[in-house]
């Protein structure tokens, strides 16, 4: 069964494209030049708010209706001149992001950004790691030797560092600051460009690890300039989110990096075909068993997620009882959810057991606004031989979507010990994204139709918290020190 649980593909594509330097979405598209009259913009803004209220599982989960109404009124009054589609997308997204729900959003305008970059457009050339509200430099492609990795950004163009981060955060749909700042670690150059599109330089104050402050003017840089700077820097360890890998480590510890939970073959015509993935997973576990592995580290760091039809077969190798990724999957009926599900029925016309057919049957007996619990079938442990050693899942703040579900169920069912750092994506979340399109501008809006509760039944708005914390270094190192610590823990546990 395929049930898109937390993050729709467009959301994943943003992260993948920017992780890959803006190269992952195909050929660059021209910037859209169409302009819409103020009257059209206001009419679509009215429609946006009305349809969000009708479709979103709980639009007011994190903001009160009076606060949302006030924000709506304020923004609507500002739409008094013709606007280009790009500006409409970004302004409407700021409004949606006010709700602090990650899976309600208008996706980043990648076509405009990538066309700008492909044409030599220059952006902010630093990346950061944000810990306890402090942004520390984790990558420096500015060409300025004065800036060292680990230095804290104290002020940005006259703003305190915290105020600068807050100004960027308003563009991002995120359930809390931790999630928003984790997203900024990946998206910073693009989001900073969104905030200051005409900036050619950035006046900054930084503080070293020794407490010394200094000021510097950082130039905006093109893609080629940033690449040239990178080639001159010492090589540091960097995770490959797309990699599938299995091998034995020392002391009887097996290592599995399953990669994303979808078909990542570059030539794939069906991203939900799990055939090759299943062959890889089965071969890996047979290899571990034949090697006499006493423990296993499954590395889910920087994993963008995907679908449980991929992750469940992996979990079944070490599961000790039947399992499901949620204790409750509550769906709000809306016309938009019905319409998008109807489109999927076309692709699954011959599969009466598909989720789309089951949802269609459920929708047929209910009216818009109703909420019902969708029953998720139990997945079963693998029959016959299974991995009997101790299992450890390694996560970080960039473990997203279905990956979080895997960590949550493994923790809640007692299948594995969780290592690493807390995920920024939530274990109990508003998700199962669907979309509707605004009538005049054609802007596509994503909304969460469901409330998905982790297996334990806990409803706190937190990510999966590790059983044993392993800090990710603020300053990148040449070696994977996090994995080394995880392997040490697993080796001792395996005896």
C-alpha positions in Angstrom: 0.0 0.0 0.0 1.2 3.5 -0.8 0.2 6.3 1.5 2.0 9.6 1.1 2.3 10.4 4.8 4.0 13.7 5.6 5.7 15.6 2.8 4.5 15.8 -0.8 7.0 15.5 -3.6 7.2 19.3 -4.4 8.5 19.9 -0.9 11.1 17.2 -1.2 12.2 18.6 -4.5 13.0 22.0 -3.0 15.4 20.4 -0.5 17.0 18.2 -3.1 17.5 20.9 -5.6 19.2 23.2 -3.2 21.3 20.4 -1.7 22.5 19.8 -5.2 23.3 23.4 -5.8 20.2 24.2 -7.8 20.9 21.6 -10.4 18.3 18.9 -9.7 15.1 20.1 -11.3 16.0 19.9 -15.0 16.6 22.7 -17.5 16.3 26.3 -16.3 13.0 28.0 -17.0 12.5 31.6 -18.0 11.3 34.0 -15.4 7.5 34.4 -15.7 6.6 38.0 -16.7 2.9 37.9 -16.5 1.3 40.7 -14.4 -2.0 40.6 -12.6 -4.2 43.6 -11.7 -4.6 44.5 -8.0 -8.3 43.5 -8.2 -7.3 40.0 -9.4 -4.7 39.6 -6.6 -7.1 40.6 -3.9 -9.7 38.2 -5.2 -7.2 35.4 -5.2 -6.1 36.3 -1.7 -9.7 36.1 -0.6 -10.0 32.7 -2.2 -6.7 31.6 -0.6 -7.9 32.3 2.9 -11.4 30.9 2.3 -10.0 27.7 0.9 -7.4 27.3 3.6 -10.1 27.4 6.2 -12.1 24.8 4.3 -9.3 22.4 3.5 -6.6 22.7 6.2 -7.0 20.1 9.0 -6.6 22.9 11.6 -5.6 26.3 10.2 -5.7 27.7 13.7 -3.6 25.1 15.4 -0.8 27.5 16.2 -2.3 30.9 15.5 -5.7 32.1 16.8 -8.4 33.1 14.3 -8.4 36.7 15.4 -4.7 36.9 14.8 -5.0 35.3 11.4 -7.9 37.6 10.5 -5.9 40.6 11.5 -2.9 39.5 9.4 -5.2 38.8 6.4 -6.8 42.3 6.6 -3.4 44.0 6.9 -1.9 42.1 3.9 -5.0 42.4 1.7 -4.9 46.2 2.1 -1.3 46.2 0.7 -2.3 44.6 -2.6 -3.1 47.9 -4.3 -0.9 47.8 -7.4 -0.4 45.2 -10.3 1.8 42.3 -9.3 3.9 39.7 -11.0 3.2 36.1 -10.3 6.6 35.7 -8.4 5.6 38.4 -6.0 2.1 37.0 -5.6 3.6 33.6 -4.7 6.0 34.9 -2.2 3.6 37.4 -0.5 0.9 34.7 -0.3 3.4 32.2 1.1 4.4 34.7 3.9 0.7 34.7 4.9 0.4 30.9 4.9 3.7 30.6 6.8 2.3 32.8 9.6 0.2 29.7 10.6 3.4 27.8 11.6 2.4 24.5 10.0 5.1 23.1 7.7 2.8 21.2 5.4 0.7 24.3 4.5 2.7 26.2 1.9 3.3 27.6 -1.5 6.5 26.1 -2.7 9.6 28.3 -3.3 9.6 29.8 -6.8 12.5 27.7 -8.0 12.0 28.5 -11.6 12.7 32.2 -11.0 15.6 31.6 -8.6 17.3 29.1 -10.8 16.9 31.3 -13.9 18.5 34.1 -11.9 21.4 31.9 -10.8 21.9 30.5 -14.3 22.2 34.0 -15.7 25.0 34.8 -13.3 22.9 36.2 -10.5 24.7 36.6 -7.2 23.6 35.5 -3.7 24.8 35.4 -0.1 27.8 33.0 -0.1 27.8 31.7 3.4 25.9 28.8 5.0 25.3 28.4 8.7 24.5 26.0 11.5 22.0 27.4 13.9 22.3 26.2 17.5 20.4 27.8 20.4 19.5 30.8 18.2 23.1 31.5 17.2 24.1 31.3 13.5 27.6 30.0 13.1 29.4 29.8 9.7 29.5 26.2 8.4 30.5 26.9 4.8 32.3 29.9 3.4 32.2 30.5 -0.3 32.8 34.2 -0.1 36.5 34.1 -1.0 37.3 36.1 2.3 39.9 34.4 4.5 38.9 36.7 7.4 35.9 34.5 8.0 36.5 31.2 9.8 34.1 28.3 10.1 32.4 28.4 13.5 32.4 32.2 13.7 29.0 33.5 15.0 27.1 36.1 12.9 26.4 38.7 15.6 24.9 41.4 13.3 23.7 41.5 9.6 23.3 44.8 7.8 22.8 46.6 11.1 20.3 44.0 12.6 21.2 41.8 15.5 21.7 38.2 14.4 18.5 37.0 16.0 16.5 39.7 14.2 18.1 38.8 10.9 17.1 35.1 11.4 13.6 36.1 12.4 13.2 38.2 9.2 14.1 35.1 7.1 12.0 32.7 9.1 8.8 34.5 8.2 9.1 33.2 4.6 9.2 29.5 5.8 6.3 27.3 6.7 7.6 25.6 9.9 5.9 24.3 13.0 8.6 25.9 15.3 11.8 27.9 15.2 14.0 24.7 15.4 12.4 23.4 12.2 12.6 26.8 10.4 16.3 27.2 11.3 17.0 23.6 10.2 15.5 24.5 6.9 17.5 27.7 6.7 20.7 25.7 7.1 19.9 24.2 3.7 18.1 27.1 2.0 19.9 30.2 3.3 21.3 31.6 0.1 17.9 31.3 -1.6 15.9 32.7 1.3 18.3 35.6 1.8 17.9 36.4 -1.9 14.2 36.4 -1.4 14.6 38.9 1.4 17.2 41.1 -0.3 17.0 40.4 -4.0 19.0 43.5 -5.1 21.8 43.1 -2.5 25.4 43.1 -3.8 27.1 43.1 -0.5 26.3 42.3 3.1 27.7 44.2 6.1 28.3 41.8 8.9 29.7 41.6 12.4 31.0 38.2 13.5 32.4 36.7 16.7 35.2 34.1 16.9 35.3 31.2 19.2 37.7 33.2 21.4 35.1 36.0 21.8 36.8 38.5 19.5 34.4 40.5 17.3 35.2 41.8 13.8 33.3 43.4 10.9 33.5 42.4 7.3 31.7 43.2 4.0 30.7 40.0 2.3 30.2 40.2 -1.5 27.2 38.5 -3.2 28.7 35.9 -5.5 27.7 34.0 -8.6 27.4 30.2 -8.9 30.8 30.0 -10.7 32.5 32.2 -8.1 31.2 30.1 -5.2 32.3 26.9 -6.9 35.8 28.3 -7.5 36.0 29.2 -3.8 34.9 25.8 -2.7 37.6 24.1 -4.8 40.3 26.1 -2.8 38.9 25.1 0.6 40.1 22.0 2.6 37.8 19.0 2.1 35.4 18.2 4.9 33.0 15.4 5.5 29.6 15.9 3.8 26.7 13.5 3.9 25.3 12.3 0.6 21.5 12.3 1.1 20.9 10.3 -2.1 23.3 7.4 -1.4 22.4 3.8 -0.7 25.1 1.9 1.1 25.7 -1.2 3.1 28.9 -2.5 4.7 30.4 -4.0 7.8 32.3 -1.8 10.2 34.5 -3.0 13.0 33.5 -5.0 16.1 30.7 -6.8 14.5 28.8 -3.6 13.6 26.8 -3.5 10.3 26.1 -0.2 8.6 23.1 0.6 6.4 22.4 3.8 4.7 19.1 3.1 2.9 18.9 6.4 1.1 15.6 8.1 0.3 12.4 6.0 0.6 11.5 6.3 -3.1 13.0 5.2 -6.4 16.1 7.5 -6.8 17.3 5.9 -10.0 18.0 8.8 -12.4 16.3 6.9 -15.2 13.3 5.9 -13.2 9.9 6.4 -14.8 8.0 5.5 -11.6 9.5 7.0 -8.5 7.2 4.7 -6.4 8.6 1.4 -7.9 10.3 -0.3 -5.0 11.6 -3.3 -6.9 15.3 -2.3 -7.1 15.2 -0.8 -3.6 13.8 -4.1 -2.1 16.6 -6.1 -3.8 19.2 -3.7 -2.2 17.7 -4.0 1.3 17.3 -7.8 1.2 20.8 -8.3 0.0 22.2 -5.9 2.7 20.5 -7.8 5.5 21.5 -11.2 4.2 25.1 -9.9 4.0 24.9 -8.7 7.6 23.5 -12.0 8.9 26.1 -14.1 7.0 28.8 -11.9 8.4 27.6 -12.5 12.0 26.8 -8.9 12.7 25.9 -8.4 16.4 24.5 -4.9 15.9 23.4 -2.6 13.1 23.5 1.2 12.6 20.9 2.5 10.1 21.9 5.9 9.0 18.9 8.2 8.4 20.7 11.5 8.6 19.8 14.1 5.9 17.2 11.6 4.6 14.4 13.4 2.8 11.9 10.6 3.3 9.4 9.3 0.9 6.9 6.5 1.3 6.2 3.7 3.8 6.0 1.1 1.0 9.8 1.5 0.9 10.5 1.8 4.6 8.2 -0.9 5.9 10.1 -3.7 4.2 13.3 -2.5 5.8 11.7 -2.3 9.3 10.2 -5.8 8.8 13.8 -7.2 8.8 14.1 -6.3 12.5 10.6 -5.8 13.7 9.4 -8.2 16.5 5.7 -7.6 16.2 3.2 -6.1 13.7 3.5 -2.3 13.3 2.1 0.8 11.7 3.6 4.3 11.4 0.7 6.1 13.2 -1.7 5.3 16.0 -4.3 7.5 14.3 -4.6 9.0 10.9 -7.4 11.6 11.0 -8.5 13.1 7.7 -10.6 16.2 7.1 -12.9 16.0 4.1 -12.8 18.9 1.7 -13.7 19.4 -1.9 -10.1 20.0 -2.8 -9.0 16.7 -1.2 -11.8 14.9 -3.1 -10.8 16.5 -6.4 -7.1 15.6 -6.0 -7.9 12.1 -5.0 -10.1 11.7 -8.0 -7.2 12.6 -10.2 -5.1 9.8 -8.6 -7.9 7.3 -9.3 -7.2 7.6 -13.0 -3.7 6.3 -12.4 -5.0 3.5 -10.1 -8.1 2.6 -12.1 -7.3 -1.1 -12.1 -6.3 -1.3 -8.4 -9.4 -1.5 -6.3 -7.3 -2.0 -3.2 -5.4 1.3 -3.6 -5.5 4.0 -1.0 -7.1 6.3 -3.6 -10.1 4.0 -4.0 -10.4 3.5 -0.3 -10.4 7.3 0.3 -12.9 7.8 -2.5 -15.2 5.4 -0.7 -14.7 7.2 2.6 -15.4 10.6 1.0 -18.5 9.3 -0.7 -20.3 8.8 2.7 -19.2 12.1 4.2 -19.5 15.8 3.6 -16.9 18.6 3.5 -15.8 19.5 7.0 -16.3 16.0 8.4 -13.3 14.3 10.1 -12.7 10.6 10.1 -10.0 8.1 11.1 -8.4 6.3 8.2 -7.4 2.8 9.1 -3.7 2.0 8.4 -3.1 -1.7 7.9 -0.6 -3.3 10.1 2.8 -4.2 8.5 4.2 -7.6 9.5 7.6 -8.7 10.6 9.4 -10.5 7.9 8.5 -14.2 7.9 11.4 -16.7 8.5 14.9 -15.3 9.0 15.2 -11.8 10.4 18.1 -9.7 11.8 18.4 -10.6 15.5 21.1 -8.2 16.6 20.6 -4.8 18.3 19.5 -2.1 16.0 20.3 1.6 16.2 18.8 4.4 14.1 20.9 7.5 13.5 19.0 10.7 12.9 19.5 14.4 12.7 17.6 17.7 12.3 17.6 17.1 8.5 15.8 13.8 8.7 12.4 14.6 7.2 9.0 13.2 6.3 8.7 9.4 6.3 12.1 9.1 7.8 10.7 10.7 11.0 7.9 8.1 10.9 10.4 5.3 10.7 12.3 6.7 13.7 9.2 7.2 15.7 7.7 3.8 15.1 11.1 2.1 15.8 11.3 4.0 19.1 7.7 3.5 20.1 7.6 -0.2 19.3 10.9 -0.8 20.9 12.5 -2.0 17.7 15.6 0.1 17.9 17.6 2.6 20.0 17.6 6.1 18.5 20.9 8.0 18.2 21.9 11.5 17.1 19.9 14.7 17.4 16.2 15.5 17.5 14.5 15.7 14.2 13.1 19.1 13.3 10.2 17.6 11.4 7.5 16.5 13.9 6.6 12.9 14.9 2.9 13.9 15.4 2.1 16.3 12.6 -0.4 17.9 10.3 0.4 16.3 7.0 -0.8 14.2 4.0 -0.5 17.2 1.8 -2.9 17.9 -1.0 -3.1 20.9 -3.3 -5.6 23.4 -4.8 -5.0 26.0 -7.5 -6.1 29.6 -7.2 -8.6 30.6 -9.9 -7.0 33.8 -11.3 -3.3 33.5 -10.8 -3.0 29.7 -11.0 -0.8 29.7 -7.9 -0.7 26.2 -6.4 -1.3 25.9 -2.6 -0.4 22.9 -0.5 -2.5 22.1 2.6 -2.4 19.2 5.2 -5.6 17.2 5.1 -4.7 15.0 8.0 -3.5 14.9 11.6 -1.1 12.0 12.0 -0.4 10.8 15.5 2.8 8.8 16.2 2.4 5.1 17.3 2.8 6.0 21.0 -0.2 8.3 20.9 1.9 11.3 22.1 0.7 14.6 20.6 3.4 17.0 21.7 4.7 19.1 18.8 8.2 17.8 18.9 10.4 15.7 16.6 11.8 12.3 17.5 14.2 12.8 20.4 17.1 10.4 20.5 17.6 7.9 23.3 21.3 8.7 23.2 22.3 12.2 21.9 25.2 12.6 19.6 26.0 16.2 18.8 26.7 17.2 15.2 29.8 19.3 15.0 29.2 23.0 14.4 32.4 23.2 12.5 32.6 20.5 9.8 35.5 18.0 10.2 37.3 15.8 7.7 35.9 12.6 9.3 32.4 11.5 10.1 32.7 11.8 13.9 29.0 11.3 14.4 29.0 7.9 12.8 32.2 7.0 14.6 30.5 7.6 17.9 27.4 5.7 16.8 29.5 2.7 15.8 31.2 2.8 19.2 27.9 2.7 21.0 26.6 -0.1 18.7 29.8 -2.1 19.1 29.6 -2.0 22.9 26.0 -2.9 22.9 26.6 -5.9 20.6 29.1 -7.4 23.0 
